Amino acid sequence: MQTIDPDQIPSLQLHRLLLGAIAPRPIAFASTIDKEGNPNLSPFSCFNVFGVNPTTLIFSPSRRGRDNTVKDTYLNVKEVPEVVINVVTFNMVHQASLASTEYPRGTNEFIKSGFTQVPSEKIRPFRVKESPVQIECKVRQVIETGSGGGSANLIFCEVLLVHINKDVFDEYGLIDPDKINLVGRMGGDYYVKASGKAVFTVPKPNEKMSMGIDALPEQVRMSDVLTGNELSRLGSLENFPSAVEIAAKSKSDIVQQMHIKYAGDPEMLIENIHLLARYLIAKGEINEAILLLLTI
């Protein structure tokens, strides 16, 4: 491991390291307006949702590291404390990136990047028609974390209205990741698609009392084959199978054949049973995997 003291490297290098490590990050495509009524549109990847009671979205138009100037978005929310946060999809990511160009103050990035302005219902800034989710917010608070280049300006937003394209819903009324096709920001020029093969599920352990990895037998916990993720899948079970189930599994053809094949080599027996358990875990057959492991 390389250990880095933030005070011992240039701010730009630290910035690049942190953005490469803390990723992917959602993108707030923020639409604001100044006191003269000039629209502004810019993406920010220091962004997330932090609560719903009250609703709290936070993004940060940080001070520029090279010259310590502030961005138009920051100036606008100080003048008109309202913002539309539009999500960014794969189909619009290059346009959104173009909108991040540092045009002179007062430039309309909707026009520069080819997006369509849609009037909001409760606030003055415009929505982005091409975005499937447009969130009208009032700015509740602005926190300046510092006065030097690269310091954050945290914009606390409260949701007033959410507009969602019906085409992105699944049959349960939830947003389908493949239909919405969001993108996330990585380090440098890298982005990631949050859909297709990049999407996977992890069952929430808080829906039941999982027994934990520490409850697994030592020969399973100390496996040279099973990874931490795979052990966690086993540890997510509520209980071990019954002694009757384990005995029945021990008499199964596949277990009997493996015992015969590796009768003189217990280490190979354990390794191959663990490999088979790994295969079962990958298929989602967690109960079968733990049964197999407990036959040893």
C-alpha positions in Angstrom: 0.0 0.0 0.0 1.2 3.5 -0.8 0.3 6.0 2.0 -0.3 9.6 1.0 -0.4 12.6 3.3 -2.8 15.1 1.7 -0.7 18.0 2.9 2.4 16.6 1.1 1.1 16.5 -2.5 -0.3 19.2 -4.9 -4.0 19.8 -4.6 -4.6 18.8 -8.3 -2.9 15.5 -7.8 -4.9 14.8 -4.6 -8.1 15.8 -6.5 -7.4 13.3 -9.3 -6.6 10.5 -6.9 -9.7 11.0 -4.8 -12.0 11.2 -7.9 -10.4 8.1 -9.3 -10.9 6.2 -6.0 -14.4 7.5 -5.1 -16.4 6.4 -8.1 -18.7 6.0 -9.8 -20.4 9.2 -8.8 -23.9 10.3 -9.9 -24.1 13.4 -11.9 -26.3 16.5 -11.0 -27.0 18.3 -14.3 -27.9 21.6 -12.5 -30.0 24.2 -14.2 -30.0 27.6 -12.5 -30.8 31.2 -13.4 -29.3 34.5 -12.4 -31.1 37.6 -11.2 -31.3 39.0 -14.8 -33.0 35.8 -15.9 -30.1 34.2 -17.8 -30.2 30.4 -17.7 -27.1 28.3 -16.9 -26.6 24.6 -17.2 -23.7 22.6 -15.9 -22.9 19.0 -14.6 -21.5 18.3 -11.2 -20.4 14.8 -10.1 -19.9 15.7 -6.4 -23.6 14.9 -5.8 -26.0 12.6 -4.0 -29.2 12.3 -2.1 -28.9 12.3 1.7 -32.4 12.1 3.1 -36.1 12.3 2.4 -37.5 13.9 5.6 -36.8 16.6 4.7 -35.7 15.8 1.2 -32.0 16.7 0.9 -30.0 16.6 -2.2 -26.4 18.0 -2.1 -24.1 19.0 -4.9 -20.9 21.0 -5.0 -19.8 23.6 -7.6 -16.3 23.8 -6.0 -13.9 26.6 -6.4 -11.6 26.2 -9.4 -8.2 24.9 -8.3 -6.1 26.7 -10.8 -7.3 30.3 -10.1 -9.7 30.0 -7.1 -12.6 31.5 -9.0 -16.2 30.3 -8.4 -18.6 28.9 -11.0 -21.7 30.5 -12.4 -23.9 27.9 -10.8 -22.7 28.9 -7.4 -23.2 32.6 -8.1 -26.7 31.9 -9.5 -28.0 30.0 -6.5 -26.7 32.9 -4.2 -28.8 35.3 -6.3 -31.8 33.0 -7.0 -31.9 30.1 -4.5 -33.5 27.6 -6.9 -32.2 24.7 -9.1 -33.4 21.9 -11.3 -31.3 18.8 -10.9 -31.6 16.7 -14.1 -30.2 13.2 -14.3 -27.7 12.3 -17.1 -28.2 9.3 -19.3 -25.9 7.6 -21.8 -27.8 9.1 -24.7 -27.1 12.7 -23.5 -23.7 12.3 -21.8 -21.6 14.0 -24.5 -24.0 17.0 -24.6 -23.9 17.2 -20.8 -20.1 17.2 -21.0 -20.2 20.0 -23.6 -22.3 22.1 -21.2 -19.4 22.0 -18.7 -17.3 24.3 -21.0 -16.4 27.4 -19.1 -18.3 29.9 -21.3 -18.5 33.6 -20.3 -21.0 34.4 -17.6 -24.4 34.9 -19.0 -24.0 32.3 -21.8 -27.0 29.9 -22.2 -25.6 26.4 -22.1 -28.9 25.0 -23.2 -28.3 26.6 -26.6 -24.5 25.7 -26.7 -25.1 22.0 -25.9 -28.3 21.6 -27.8 -30.7 20.9 -25.0 -34.4 21.9 -24.9 -35.6 24.3 -22.2 -38.8 23.3 -20.4 -40.5 25.7 -18.0 -40.6 24.5 -14.4 -43.8 24.6 -12.4 -42.7 25.9 -9.1 -39.3 27.6 -9.7 -37.7 29.9 -12.3 -34.8 27.7 -13.7 -35.7 25.6 -16.7 -35.8 21.8 -16.9 -33.9 19.7 -19.4 -36.5 18.1 -21.7 -34.1 15.3 -22.7 -33.5 14.1 -19.2 -35.9 11.4 -18.0 -35.9 12.7 -14.4 -36.0 16.4 -13.6 -36.1 17.5 -10.0 -37.3 21.0 -9.1 -35.6 22.2 -5.9 -35.3 25.2 -3.6 -31.9 25.9 -2.2 -32.2 25.5 1.6 -28.6 26.2 2.5 -25.1 26.9 1.1 -22.0 25.9 3.0 -18.6 27.1 1.9 -16.1 24.6 3.3 -13.1 26.9 2.6 -11.8 29.9 0.7 -8.9 28.3 -1.2 -8.8 26.7 -4.7 -10.5 23.3 -4.8 -12.6 24.0 -1.7 -16.2 22.8 -1.9 -19.4 24.9 -1.9 -22.1 22.5 -0.7 -25.6 23.4 -2.1 -28.3 21.8 0.1 -31.5 21.3 -2.0 -35.0 20.5 -1.0 -37.2 18.8 -3.5 -40.4 20.6 -4.6 -41.4 18.5 -7.6 -40.1 15.4 -9.4 -40.9 14.9 -13.1 -40.2 11.3 -14.3 -40.6 9.9 -17.9 -43.1 7.0 -17.6 -40.9 5.0 -20.0 -38.3 4.3 -17.4 -40.6 2.6 -14.9 -40.8 -1.2 -14.5 -44.0 -3.2 -13.8 -43.7 -2.4 -10.1 -43.6 1.4 -10.5 -39.9 1.5 -9.8 -37.2 2.9 -12.0 -35.7 0.2 -14.2 -31.9 0.7 -14.5 -31.8 -0.6 -18.1 -34.6 1.7 -19.2 -33.2 4.8 -17.6 -29.7 4.0 -18.7 -27.9 6.4 -16.4 -24.1 7.1 -16.4 -21.7 7.7 -13.6 -18.6 9.7 -13.4 -15.2 8.1 -12.8 -11.7 9.7 -12.6 -10.2 11.6 -15.5 -12.2 11.3 -18.7 -13.8 8.0 -17.6 -17.5 7.4 -17.2 -19.5 4.2 -16.6 -22.9 3.0 -17.8 -25.2 2.0 -15.0 -27.2 -0.5 -17.0 -26.8 -3.9 -18.8 -24.1 -6.2 -17.5 -22.8 -3.5 -15.2 -25.9 -3.9 -13.0 -26.2 -6.7 -10.4 -28.2 -7.3 -7.3 -27.1 -7.7 -3.7 -29.9 -8.9 -1.3 -30.3 -6.5 1.6 -29.2 -8.3 4.9 -31.3 -5.9 7.0 -34.4 -7.7 5.9 -33.5 -10.7 8.2 -31.0 -11.6 10.9 -28.1 -13.0 9.0 -25.8 -15.4 10.9 -22.6 -13.7 9.6 -19.3 -15.1 8.4 -18.0 -15.7 11.9 -20.7 -18.4 12.3 -19.3 -20.5 9.5 -17.0 -23.5 10.2 -13.3 -22.6 10.3 -12.5 -24.7 7.3 -15.0 -22.6 5.3 -13.9 -19.3 6.8 -10.3 -20.0 6.1 -10.9 -21.3 2.6 -8.2 -20.7 0.0 -10.9 -20.9 -2.7 -13.8 -18.9 -1.5 -13.6 -15.1 -1.6 -14.9 -12.6 1.0 -17.9 -11.9 -1.2 -18.7 -15.6 -1.5 -18.3 -16.1 2.3 -20.7 -13.2 2.8 -23.3 -14.9 0.6 -23.1 -17.9 2.9 -23.1 -15.7 6.0 -26.2 -14.0 4.8 -28.3 -17.1 5.6 -30.4 -17.0 8.8 -29.6 -20.5 9.9 -27.6 -23.6 9.0 -29.4 -26.5 7.4 -30.7 -29.2 9.7 -28.7 -32.3 10.6 -31.1 -34.4 8.6 -30.5 -32.2 5.5 -26.7 -32.4 5.9 -26.8 -36.2 6.3 -28.9 -36.6 3.2 -26.5 -34.4 1.2 -23.6 -36.5 2.5 -25.2 -39.6 0.9 -25.7 -37.9 -2.4 -24.0 -39.3 -5.5 -21.8 -36.3 -6.1 -20.5 -36.2 -2.6 -19.9 -39.9 -2.4 -18.0 -39.8 -5.8 -15.8 -37.0 -4.6 -14.9 -38.8 -1.4 -14.0 -41.9 -3.4 -11.9 -39.9 -5.9 -9.9 -38.0 -3.3 -10.0 -40.7 -0.6 -6.2 -40.5 0.0 -6.0 -36.7 -0.3 -8.2 -34.8 2.1 -6.8 -31.4 1.0 -7.8 -32.0 -2.6 -11.2 -33.2 -1.4 -11.7 -29.9 0.5 -10.5 -27.8 -2.4 -12.8 -29.5 -4.9 -15.8 -29.3 -2.6 -15.1 -25.6 -2.2 -14.8 -25.2 -5.9 -18.1 -26.8 -6.4 -19.6 -24.7 -3.7 -18.2 -21.6 -5.5 -20.0 -22.7 -8.6 -23.3 -23.1 -6.7 -22.9 -19.7 -5.1 -22.4 -18.1 -8.5 -25.7 -19.7 -9.6 -27.4 -18.3 -6.5 -27.9 -21.7 -5.0 -26.7 -20.6 -1.5 -28.5 -23.3 0.5 -27.0 -26.1 -1.7 -23.6 -24.6 -1.4 -23.7 -24.5 2.4 -25.1 -28.0 2.5 -22.2 -29.2 0.4 -19.6 -27.5 2.6 -21.1 -28.9 5.7 -20.6 -32.5 4.5 -16.9 -32.2 5.0 
